[in-house]
């Protein structure tokens, strides 16, 4: 069953959008399985530059059916805007399918997200304030609104009355803010339904049908493994399962359908928001990496925290996802750096630490143990052939393979689709 998952191996922002766009040549469907519009994927190809928040990154390819699975929480206004923007640029979006089981981010979710983050004060998590977390809370509490609910107006009104009343209680009594009108919310849902009706479908069945026909399907992850709700650096995580387990649950397919799991890693490390990051560089070097890499969030524009490649955290990403191949991006950002450093271990209280700790305080106190690699002075930007890479850059890539325990089969040397070195084809 030819499904291939593309997973962020670090704290997100690894360049999954570019990778997915590159891999789509031999793919008929790209299925997003988790997260919401708190994620941002940038695609740069002959058609121009695109910044996606909900739309699957393969939508530019004419043969690809873009799919939004049941594991995604969707802000209809954001999705409609993305659809209209693509249409205005001449991109056909008629094949888009949104799961009737996917949950809707309601206006009160956005308000609650922002109010809760303000209430955390100095303990703020660094959420995007897009309503993603509260929408997942309602999903787990079984009081969410799904896209399929909007197809039944009478049933929708009843569900919405219960869900919005619950949200209004929290908004007014806990946060002392203004409540939402249930009638206005209902009318808004009907407007969303009218605009999105052509796209709402039993997506899980369509994905399984494509797999049964032997078609190649890409499973698009959002965020990164270290932001996974269970396996990430809790509580500084996202509200969904961004590791490979989320792909099956978020699209209604079994693990035997997944033929390959590809982990995407930056040649250095970055993260957005609060939380421990052992290799963070709070100096001129960290700032230089940020500026050369353009490390500002696609969704929020926030500057990302940058540091050397964390081999311990990345090895953990390999293990959690049982990766079959690794993909290294942003190698060109490190052109001219000498030495180039990689964290190969942690020390806690002066003693070597085995593995990647689950406890936040322990990770905050870990000291990275570095291995230095000789830098390279010949530019790698835009290279497409492995043999053209400087010998030092090749040694760096091979060193990362050894440290994380996974082969690096693709190396990205720039943001454009063609700026990619393929050491081994990932999809037959």
DRENDO-1510 file (C-alpha; in Angstrom, 1 decimal, always signed):
<recs>
REC; n; res; u; v; w
REC; 1; UNK; +0.0; +0.0; +0.0 .
REC; 2; UNK; +2.0; +3.0; -1.3 .
REC; 3; UNK; +1.5; +5.7; +1.3 .
REC; 4; UNK; +4.5; +7.8; +2.2 .
REC; 5; UNK; +4.6; +10.0; +5.3 .
REC; 6; UNK; +6.6; +13.3; +5.4 .
REC; 7; UNK; +7.4; +14.1; +9.1 .
REC; 8; UNK; +9.1; +17.0; +10.7 .
REC; 9; UNK; +12.0; +15.5; +12.6 .
REC; 10; UNK; +12.7; +18.5; +14.9 .
REC; 11; UNK; +10.6; +21.3; +16.3 .
REC; 12; UNK; +8.9; +22.1; +12.9 .
REC; 13; UNK; +9.8; +24.6; +10.2 .
REC; 14; UNK; +12.2; +22.1; +8.6 .
REC; 15; UNK; +11.1; +22.8; +5.1 .
REC; 16; UNK; +8.4; +20.1; +4.6 .
REC; 17; UNK; +6.5; +22.2; +2.1 .
REC; 18; UNK; +9.4; +22.3; -0.3 .
REC; 19; UNK; +10.1; +18.6; +0.2 .
REC; 20; UNK; +6.5; +17.6; -0.5 .
REC; 21; UNK; +6.3; +19.8; -3.6 .
REC; 22; UNK; +9.5; +18.1; -4.8 .
REC; 23; UNK; +8.2; +14.6; -4.2 .
REC; 24; UNK; +4.9; +15.1; -5.9 .
REC; 25; UNK; +6.1; +14.3; -9.4 .
REC; 26; UNK; +5.1; +10.6; -8.9 .
REC; 27; UNK; +2.2; +11.2; -6.5 .
REC; 28; UNK; -1.6; +11.4; -7.2 .
REC; 29; UNK; -2.8; +12.6; -3.7 .
REC; 30; UNK; -1.3; +14.7; -0.9 .
REC; 31; UNK; -3.2; +14.3; +2.4 .
REC; 32; UNK; -2.7; +16.6; +5.3 .
REC; 33; UNK; -3.4; +14.7; +8.5 .
REC; 34; UNK; -2.9; +17.0; +11.6 .
REC; 35; UNK; -2.7; +20.5; +12.9 .
REC; 36; UNK; -4.5; +23.6; +11.7 .
REC; 37; UNK; -3.6; +27.0; +10.4 .
REC; 38; UNK; -1.0; +27.4; +13.1 .
REC; 39; UNK; +1.3; +25.6; +10.6 .
REC; 40; UNK; +2.9; +27.3; +7.6 .
REC; 41; UNK; +4.4; +25.6; +4.5 .
REC; 42; UNK; +6.3; +27.6; +1.9 .
REC; 43; UNK; +6.5; +26.3; -1.7 .
REC; 44; UNK; +8.7; +28.0; -4.4 .
REC; 45; UNK; +8.6; +26.6; -7.9 .
REC; 46; UNK; +8.1; +27.8; -11.5 .
REC; 47; UNK; +4.5; +28.9; -10.7 .
REC; 48; UNK; +5.8; +31.3; -8.0 .
REC; 49; UNK; +6.0; +31.4; -4.2 .
REC; 50; UNK; +3.1; +30.0; -2.2 .
REC; 51; UNK; +2.6; +30.1; +1.6 .
REC; 52; UNK; +0.1; +27.5; +2.7 .
REC; 53; UNK; -1.5; +27.2; +6.2 .
REC; 54; UNK; -4.2; +24.6; +5.5 .
REC; 55; UNK; -3.9; +23.7; +1.8 .
REC; 56; UNK; -1.8; +20.6; +1.2 .
REC; 57; UNK; +1.5; +21.6; -0.4 .
REC; 58; UNK; +1.1; +19.4; -3.5 .
REC; 59; UNK; -1.9; +21.4; -4.8 .
REC; 60; UNK; +0.3; +23.1; -7.5 .
REC; 61; UNK; +0.8; +19.8; -9.3 .
REC; 62; UNK; -2.1; +19.2; -11.8 .
REC; 63; UNK; -2.3; +15.4; -11.2 .
REC; 64; UNK; -2.5; +15.8; -7.4 .
REC; 65; UNK; -5.7; +15.6; -5.4 .
REC; 66; UNK; -5.2; +17.7; -2.3 .
REC; 67; UNK; -6.9; +16.3; +0.8 .
REC; 68; UNK; -7.5; +17.7; +4.3 .
REC; 69; UNK; -8.1; +14.8; +6.7 .
REC; 70; UNK; -10.2; +14.2; +9.8 .
REC; 71; UNK; -7.2; +14.9; +12.1 .
REC; 72; UNK; -7.0; +18.5; +11.0 .
REC; 73; UNK; -8.9; +21.4; +12.6 .
REC; 74; UNK; -9.9; +23.9; +10.0 .
REC; 75; UNK; -10.7; +27.6; +10.2 .
REC; 76; UNK; -13.1; +28.0; +7.2 .
REC; 77; UNK; -12.3; +31.6; +6.7 .
REC; 78; UNK; -8.6; +30.8; +6.3 .
REC; 79; UNK; -9.3; +27.9; +3.9 .
REC; 80; UNK; -11.7; +30.0; +1.8 .
REC; 81; UNK; -9.1; +32.7; +1.6 .
REC; 82; UNK; -6.4; +30.2; +0.4 .
REC; 83; UNK; -8.8; +28.8; -2.2 .
REC; 84; UNK; -9.6; +32.2; -3.5 .
REC; 85; UNK; -5.9; +33.2; -3.6 .
REC; 86; UNK; -5.0; +30.1; -5.6 .
REC; 87; UNK; -7.9; +30.7; -8.0 .
REC; 88; UNK; -6.8; +34.3; -8.6 .
REC; 89; UNK; -3.3; +32.9; -9.5 .
REC; 90; UNK; -4.8; +30.5; -12.0 .
REC; 91; UNK; -4.3; +27.3; -9.9 .
REC; 92; UNK; -7.1; +24.7; -10.2 .
REC; 93; UNK; -8.4; +23.8; -6.7 .
REC; 94; UNK; -11.5; +21.9; -7.9 .
REC; 95; UNK; -10.1; +18.6; -6.7 .
REC; 96; UNK; -9.7; +19.7; -3.1 .
REC; 97; UNK; -11.4; +17.5; -0.5 .
REC; 98; UNK; -12.1; +18.3; +3.1 .
REC; 99; UNK; -13.1; +15.5; +5.4 .
REC; 100; UNK; -16.6; +15.6; +6.8 .
REC; 101; UNK; -15.1; +14.4; +10.0 .
REC; 102; UNK; -12.6; +17.3; +10.3 .
REC; 103; UNK; -13.4; +19.8; +13.1 .
REC; 104; UNK; -14.2; +23.4; +12.6 .
REC; 105; UNK; -12.3; +26.2; +14.3 .
REC; 106; UNK; -15.1; +28.5; +15.5 .
REC; 107; UNK; -14.7; +32.2; +16.3 .
REC; 108; UNK; -14.9; +31.4; +20.0 .
REC; 109; UNK; -12.0; +29.1; +19.8 .
REC; 110; UNK; -9.8; +31.9; +18.5 .
REC; 111; UNK; -11.0; +34.2; +21.3 .
REC; 112; UNK; -10.4; +31.6; +23.9 .
REC; 113; UNK; -6.9; +30.8; +22.6 .
REC; 114; UNK; -5.9; +34.4; +22.9 .
REC; 115; UNK; -7.5; +35.0; +26.3 .
REC; 116; UNK; -5.9; +31.8; +27.7 .
REC; 117; UNK; -2.4; +32.8; +26.5 .
REC; 118; UNK; -2.8; +36.2; +28.0 .
REC; 119; UNK; -3.9; +34.6; +31.3 .
REC; 120; UNK; -0.7; +32.5; +31.4 .
REC; 121; UNK; +1.4; +35.6; +31.7 .
REC; 122; UNK; +5.1; +34.8; +32.0 .
REC; 123; UNK; +4.3; +31.1; +31.6 .
REC; 124; UNK; +2.8; +31.6; +28.1 .
REC; 125; UNK; +3.4; +28.7; +25.7 .
REC; 126; UNK; +3.9; +30.8; +22.6 .
REC; 127; UNK; +0.8; +29.7; +20.8 .
REC; 128; UNK; -0.2; +31.3; +17.5 .
REC; 129; UNK; -3.6; +32.4; +18.9 .
REC; 130; UNK; -5.4; +30.8; +15.9 .
REC; 131; UNK; -7.8; +28.8; +18.0 .
REC; 132; UNK; -6.2; +25.4; +17.2 .
REC; 133; UNK; -5.7; +24.3; +20.9 .
REC; 134; UNK; -9.3; +25.1; +22.0 .
REC; 135; UNK; -10.7; +23.4; +18.9 .
REC; 136; UNK; -8.8; +20.2; +19.8 .
REC; 137; UNK; -10.0; +20.5; +23.4 .
REC; 138; UNK; -13.6; +20.6; +22.2 .
REC; 139; UNK; -12.9; +17.7; +19.9 .
REC; 140; UNK; -11.7; +15.6; +22.9 .
REC; 141; UNK; -14.6; +16.9; +25.1 .
REC; 142; UNK; -17.0; +15.7; +22.3 .
REC; 143; UNK; -18.5; +19.1; +21.9 .
REC; 144; UNK; -16.9; +20.1; +18.7 .
REC; 145; UNK; -18.5; +21.0; +15.4 .
REC; 146; UNK; -17.5; +18.9; +12.3 .
REC; 147; UNK; -17.8; +19.8; +8.7 .
REC; 148; UNK; -20.3; +17.1; +8.3 .
REC; 149; UNK; -22.5; +18.7; +10.9 .
REC; 150; UNK; -22.9; +21.8; +8.6 .
REC; 151; UNK; -24.7; +19.6; +6.0 .
REC; 152; UNK; -27.6; +19.2; +8.5 .
REC; 153; UNK; -28.9; +22.6; +9.4 .
REC; 154; UNK; -31.3; +21.4; +12.1 .
REC; 155; UNK; -28.8; +19.2; +13.7 .
REC; 156; UNK; -26.2; +21.9; +13.5 .
REC; 157; UNK; -28.3; +24.4; +15.4 .
REC; 158; UNK; -28.7; +21.9; +18.2 .
REC; 159; UNK; -25.0; +21.0; +18.4 .
REC; 160; UNK; -24.0; +24.6; +18.1 .
REC; 161; UNK; -26.3; +25.8; +20.9 .
REC; 162; UNK; -24.6; +23.3; +23.3 .
REC; 163; UNK; -21.0; +24.0; +22.1 .
REC; 164; UNK; -21.3; +27.8; +22.0 .
REC; 165; UNK; -23.1; +27.9; +25.4 .
REC; 166; UNK; -20.2; +25.9; +26.9 .
REC; 167; UNK; -17.6; +28.3; +25.3 .
REC; 168; UNK; -19.5; +31.4; +26.4 .
REC; 169; UNK; -19.6; +30.2; +30.0 .
REC; 170; UNK; -15.8; +30.1; +30.0 .
REC; 171; UNK; -15.4; +33.3; +28.1 .
REC; 172; UNK; -17.7; +35.3; +30.4 .
REC; 173; UNK; -17.1; +33.7; +33.8 .
REC; 174; UNK; -13.4; +32.9; +33.6 .
REC; 175; UNK; -12.1; +35.6; +31.3 .
REC; 176; UNK; -14.8; +38.2; +31.9 .
REC; 177; UNK; -15.1; +38.9; +28.1 .
REC; 178; UNK; -18.1; +39.3; +25.8 .
REC; 179; UNK; -20.0; +36.2; +24.7 .
REC; 180; UNK; -20.8; +35.1; +21.2 .
REC; 181; UNK; -24.3; +35.2; +19.6 .
REC; 182; UNK; -25.4; +31.7; +18.8 .
REC; 183; UNK; -27.7; +33.0; +16.1 .
REC; 184; UNK; -24.8; +34.8; +14.4 .
REC; 185; UNK; -22.6; +31.8; +14.7 .
REC; 186; UNK; -25.2; +29.6; +13.1 .
REC; 187; UNK; -25.6; +32.0; +10.2 .
REC; 188; UNK; -21.8; +32.1; +9.8 .
REC; 189; UNK; -21.8; +28.3; +9.6 .
REC; 190; UNK; -24.4; +28.3; +6.8 .
REC; 191; UNK; -22.3; +30.8; +4.8 .
REC; 192; UNK; -19.3; +28.6; +5.2 .
REC; 193; UNK; -21.3; +25.5; +4.2 .
REC; 194; UNK; -22.5; +27.2; +1.0 .
REC; 195; UNK; -18.9; +28.2; +0.0 .
REC; 196; UNK; -17.2; +24.9; +1.0 .
REC; 197; UNK; -20.0; +22.4; +0.1 .
REC; 198; UNK; -18.3; +21.3; -3.2 .
REC; 199; UNK; -15.2; +20.2; -1.2 .
REC; 200; UNK; -16.7; +18.4; +1.8 .
REC; 201; UNK; -16.4; +14.6; +1.3 .
REC; 202; UNK; -15.8; +11.3; +3.0 .
REC; 203; UNK; -12.0; +11.8; +2.6 .
REC; 204; UNK; -11.0; +8.7; +4.5 .
REC; 205; UNK; -12.7; +6.5; +1.9 .
REC; 206; UNK; -11.1; +8.4; -1.0 .
REC; 207; UNK; -7.6; +7.9; +0.5 .
REC; 208; UNK; -8.2; +4.2; +1.0 .
REC; 209; UNK; -9.5; +3.9; -2.5 .
REC; 210; UNK; -6.4; +5.6; -4.0 .
REC; 211; UNK; -4.2; +3.2; -2.0 .
REC; 212; UNK; -6.1; +0.2; -3.1 .
REC; 213; UNK; -5.6; +1.2; -6.7 .
REC; 214; UNK; -1.8; +1.3; -6.1 .
REC; 215; UNK; -1.5; +5.1; -6.4 .
REC; 216; UNK; +1.2; +6.9; -4.5 .
REC; 217; UNK; -0.2; +9.0; -1.7 .
REC; 218; UNK; +1.9; +11.5; +0.4 .
REC; 219; UNK; +0.8; +12.0; +4.0 .
REC; 220; UNK; +1.7; +15.6; +4.9 .
REC; 221; UNK; +2.7; +16.3; +8.5 .
REC; 222; UNK; +2.5; +19.7; +10.1 .
REC; 223; UNK; +4.8; +21.0; +12.9 .
REC; 224; UNK; +7.5; +18.5; +14.0 .
REC; 225; UNK; +8.0; +15.4; +16.2 .
REC; 226; UNK; +9.3; +17.4; +19.1 .
REC; 227; UNK; +6.0; +19.3; +19.2 .
REC; 228; UNK; +3.9; +16.1; +19.2 .
REC; 229; UNK; +1.3; +16.2; +22.0 .
REC; 230; UNK; +2.6; +13.0; +23.6 .
REC; 231; UNK; +6.1; +12.6; +22.4 .
REC; 232; UNK; +7.3; +16.3; +22.2 .
REC; 233; UNK; +8.7; +18.6; +24.8 .
REC; 234; UNK; +5.5; +18.8; +26.8 .
REC; 235; UNK; +3.8; +21.2; +27.7 .
REC; 236; UNK; +5.6; +23.3; +25.0 .
REC; 237; UNK; +3.9; +21.3; +22.2 .
REC; 238; UNK; +1.1; +21.6; +19.7 .
REC; 239; UNK; -2.3; +20.2; +20.3 .
REC; 240; UNK; -2.2; +17.3; +17.9 .
REC; 241; UNK; +0.0; +14.3; +17.0 .
REC; 242; UNK; +2.6; +15.5; +14.6 .
REC; 243; UNK; +4.6; +12.2; +14.6 .
REC; 244; UNK; +3.8; +9.4; +12.2 .
REC; 245; UNK; +1.1; +7.9; +14.5 .
REC; 246; UNK; -1.0; +10.9; +13.8 .
REC; 247; UNK; -1.0; +10.0; +10.0 .
REC; 248; UNK; -3.0; +6.8; +10.5 .
REC; 249; UNK; -5.5; +8.3; +13.0 .
REC; 250; UNK; -5.8; +11.6; +11.1 .
REC; 251; UNK; -6.7; +9.9; +7.8 .
REC; 252; UNK; -8.4; +6.7; +8.7 .
REC; 253; UNK; -5.8; +4.3; +7.3 .
REC; 254; UNK; -3.9; +1.4; +9.0 .
REC; 255; UNK; -0.1; +1.2; +9.5 .
REC; 256; UNK; +0.3; -1.4; +6.9 .
REC; 257; UNK; -0.7; +1.2; +4.3 .
REC; 258; UNK; +2.5; +3.2; +5.0 .
REC; 259; UNK; +5.4; +2.1; +2.8 .
REC; 260; UNK; +7.8; +4.7; +3.9 .
REC; 261; UNK; +8.4; +7.4; +6.6 .
REC; 262; UNK; +10.6; +10.3; +5.6 .
REC; 263; UNK; +11.9; +12.6; +8.3 .
REC; 264; UNK; +12.8; +16.2; +7.4 .
REC; 265; UNK; +15.7; +17.8; +9.3 .
REC; 266; UNK; +17.3; +21.2; +9.0 .
REC; 267; UNK; +21.1; +21.3; +8.9 .
REC; 268; UNK; +20.8; +23.3; +12.1 .
REC; 269; UNK; +18.1; +23.6; +14.7 .
REC; 270; UNK; +15.3; +26.1; +15.2 .
REC; 271; UNK; +12.1; +26.4; +17.2 .
REC; 272; UNK; +9.4; +29.0; +17.7 .
REC; 273; UNK; +7.8; +29.9; +21.0 .
REC; 274; UNK; +8.8; +28.9; +24.5 .
REC; 275; UNK; +10.3; +25.7; +25.8 .
REC; 276; UNK; +13.7; +24.1; +26.2 .
REC; 277; UNK; +16.2; +24.0; +23.3 .
REC; 278; UNK; +19.6; +22.7; +24.4 .
REC; 279; UNK; +21.6; +23.9; +21.4 .
REC; 280; UNK; +20.1; +27.4; +21.2 .
REC; 281; UNK; +22.7; +30.1; +20.4 .
REC; 282; UNK; +21.9; +33.4; +22.1 .
REC; 283; UNK; +24.8; +35.2; +20.4 .
REC; 284; UNK; +26.0; +36.6; +17.1 .
REC; 285; UNK; +26.2; +33.1; +15.6 .
REC; 286; UNK; +22.6; +32.4; +16.4 .
REC; 287; UNK; +21.6; +35.7; +14.9 .
REC; 288; UNK; +23.7; +35.1; +11.8 .
REC; 289; UNK; +22.0; +31.7; +11.2 .
REC; 290; UNK; +18.6; +33.4; +11.7 .
REC; 291; UNK; +19.3; +36.1; +9.2 .
REC; 292; UNK; +20.9; +33.8; +6.6 .
REC; 293; UNK; +18.2; +31.3; +6.9 .
REC; 294; UNK; +15.3; +33.8; +6.9 .
REC; 295; UNK; +14.2; +32.2; +10.1 .
REC; 296; UNK; +10.9; +34.0; +10.7 .
REC; 297; UNK; +7.6; +32.1; +11.1 .
REC; 298; UNK; +5.4; +31.6; +8.0 .
REC; 299; UNK; +2.3; +32.0; +10.1 .
REC; 300; UNK; +3.2; +34.7; +12.6 .
REC; 301; UNK; +6.4; +36.3; +11.3 .
REC; 302; UNK; +8.0; +35.7; +14.7 .
REC; 303; UNK; +11.8; +35.2; +14.8 .
REC; 304; UNK; +12.8; +31.6; +15.3 .
REC; 305; UNK; +15.3; +30.6; +17.9 .
REC; 306; UNK; +18.4; +29.1; +16.2 .
REC; 307; UNK; +21.2; +26.9; +17.2 .
REC; 308; UNK; +23.5; +24.0; +16.1 .
REC; 309; UNK; +22.1; +20.7; +14.9 .
REC; 310; UNK; +20.8; +18.7; +17.8 .
REC; 311; UNK; +21.7; +15.1; +17.1 .
REC; 312; UNK; +20.2; +13.8; +20.4 .
REC; 313; UNK; +16.8; +15.4; +19.7 .
REC; 314; UNK; +16.9; +14.4; +16.0 .
REC; 315; UNK; +17.9; +10.8; +16.9 .
REC; 316; UNK; +14.8; +10.7; +19.1 .
REC; 317; UNK; +12.8; +11.8; +16.1 .
REC; 318; UNK; +14.2; +9.0; +14.1 .
REC; 319; UNK; +13.2; +6.5; +16.8 .
REC; 320; UNK; +9.7; +7.8; +17.4 .
REC; 321; UNK; +8.8; +7.7; +13.8 .
REC; 322; UNK; +10.8; +4.6; +12.8 .
REC; 323; UNK; +12.1; +6.6; +9.8 .
REC; 324; UNK; +13.0; +4.8; +6.6 .
REC; 325; UNK; +14.8; +7.8; +5.2 .
REC; 326; UNK; +16.0; +11.2; +6.2 .
REC; 327; UNK; +16.0; +14.5; +4.3 .
REC; 328; UNK; +18.3; +17.4; +5.1 .
REC; 329; UNK; +17.4; +20.9; +4.3 .
REC; 330; UNK; +19.0; +24.4; +4.5 .
REC; 331; UNK; +22.5; +23.0; +4.1 .
REC; 332; UNK; +23.5; +26.1; +2.1 .
REC; 333; UNK; +22.8; +28.3; +5.1 .
REC; 334; UNK; +25.9; +26.9; +6.7 .
REC; 335; UNK; +28.2; +27.8; +3.8 .
REC; 336; UNK; +31.3; +29.5; +5.1 .
REC; 337; UNK; +30.9; +28.5; +8.7 .
REC; 338; UNK; +34.0; +27.0; +10.2 .
REC; 339; UNK; +33.7; +24.9; +12.3 .
REC; 340; UNK; +30.2; +23.5; +12.0 .
REC; 341; UNK; +29.1; +21.9; +15.3 .
REC; 342; UNK; +26.7; +19.1; +16.0 .
REC; 343; UNK; +25.4; +18.1; +19.5 .
REC; 344; UNK; +26.1; +14.4; +20.0 .
REC; 345; UNK; +25.1; +14.1; +23.6 .
REC; 346; UNK; +23.7; +15.8; +26.7 .
REC; 347; UNK; +25.2; +16.2; +30.2 .
REC; 348; UNK; +23.0; +16.7; +33.2 .
REC; 349; UNK; +24.6; +17.7; +36.5 .
REC; 350; UNK; +28.0; +17.0; +34.9 .
REC; 351; UNK; +27.1; +13.4; +34.0 .
REC; 352; UNK; +26.3; +12.0; +30.5 .
REC; 353; UNK; +22.6; +11.5; +29.9 .
REC; 354; UNK; +21.2; +8.6; +28.0 .
REC; 355; UNK; +18.5; +9.4; +25.4 .
REC; 356; UNK; +16.2; +12.4; +25.2 .
REC; 357; UNK; +14.6; +13.3; +28.5 .
REC; 358; UNK; +10.8; +13.5; +28.9 .
REC; 359; UNK; +11.0; +16.0; +31.9 .
REC; 360; UNK; +11.0; +19.6; +30.9 .
REC; 361; UNK; +13.2; +20.8; +33.7 .
REC; 362; UNK; +15.8; +18.1; +33.0 .
REC; 363; UNK; +15.9; +19.2; +29.3 .
REC; 364; UNK; +16.2; +22.8; +30.3 .
REC; 365; UNK; +19.3; +22.0; +32.4 .
REC; 366; UNK; +21.0; +19.8; +29.8 .
REC; 367; UNK; +24.3; +20.9; +28.5 .
REC; 368; UNK; +25.1; +19.9; +24.9 .
REC; 369; UNK; +28.2; +17.9; +24.1 .
REC; 370; UNK; +29.5; +19.0; +20.7 .
REC; 371; UNK; +31.4; +17.4; +17.9 .
REC; 372; UNK; +33.1; +19.9; +15.5 .
REC; 373; UNK; +33.1; +19.4; +11.7 .
REC; 374; UNK; +35.4; +21.3; +9.4 .
REC; 375; UNK; +33.4; +23.9; +7.5 .
REC; 376; UNK; +33.3; +24.4; +3.7 .
REC; 377; UNK; +34.0; +27.5; +1.8 .
REC; 378; UNK; +32.8; +26.6; -1.7 .
REC; 379; UNK; +29.0; +27.5; -2.0 .
REC; 380; UNK; +26.5; +24.7; -1.9 .
REC; 381; UNK; +23.5; +26.8; -2.8 .
REC; 382; UNK; +21.6; +25.5; -5.8 .
REC; 383; UNK; +23.7; +22.3; -6.3 .
REC; 384; UNK; +21.9; +19.3; -7.6 .
REC; 385; UNK; +24.6; +16.6; -7.7 .
REC; 386; UNK; +26.2; +15.0; -4.7 .
REC; 387; UNK; +29.6; +14.8; -6.2 .
REC; 388; UNK; +29.6; +18.6; -6.6 .
REC; 389; UNK; +29.3; +19.2; -2.8 .
REC; 390; UNK; +32.5; +20.2; -1.1 .
REC; 391; UNK; +34.2; +17.2; +0.6 .
REC; 392; UNK; +33.6; +18.9; +4.0 .
REC; 393; UNK; +29.9; +19.2; +3.4 .
REC; 394; UNK; +29.7; +15.6; +2.4 .
REC; 395; UNK; +31.5; +14.6; +5.6 .
REC; 396; UNK; +29.0; +16.8; +7.6 .
REC; 397; UNK; +26.0; +15.0; +6.0 .
REC; 398; UNK; +27.6; +11.6; +6.6 .
REC; 399; UNK; +28.3; +12.6; +10.2 .
REC; 400; UNK; +24.7; +13.5; +10.7 .
REC; 401; UNK; +23.7; +10.1; +9.3 .
REC; 402; UNK; +25.9; +8.4; +11.8 .
REC; 403; UNK; +24.7; +10.5; +14.7 .
REC; 404; UNK; +21.0; +10.1; +14.2 .
REC; 405; UNK; +21.1; +6.5; +12.8 .
REC; 406; UNK; +19.3; +7.2; +9.6 .
REC; 407; UNK; +20.4; +7.6; +6.0 .
REC; 408; UNK; +20.1; +11.1; +4.4 .
REC; 409; UNK; +18.7; +10.4; +0.9 .
REC; 410; UNK; +17.7; +13.9; -0.1 .
REC; 411; UNK; +19.7; +17.1; +0.5 .
REC; 412; UNK; +18.0; +20.5; -0.1 .
REC; 413; UNK; +20.4; +23.2; -1.2 .
REC; 414; UNK; +17.9; +26.0; -1.7 .
REC; 415; UNK; +14.2; +26.9; -1.6 .
REC; 416; UNK; +13.3; +26.1; -5.2 .
REC; 417; UNK; +11.9; +22.7; -6.2 .
REC; 418; UNK; +14.9; +21.9; -8.4 .
REC; 419; UNK; +17.6; +22.9; -5.8 .
REC; 420; UNK; +17.7; +19.3; -4.5 .
REC; 421; UNK; +20.3; +16.5; -4.4 .
REC; 422; UNK; +18.8; +13.1; -4.7 .
REC; 423; UNK; +21.1; +10.4; -3.4 .
REC; 424; UNK; +18.4; +7.8; -3.5 .
REC; 425; UNK; +14.9; +8.0; -5.0 .
REC; 426; UNK; +12.3; +7.8; -2.2 .
REC; 427; UNK; +9.2; +7.0; -4.2 .
REC; 428; UNK; +9.3; +4.4; -7.0 .
</recs>
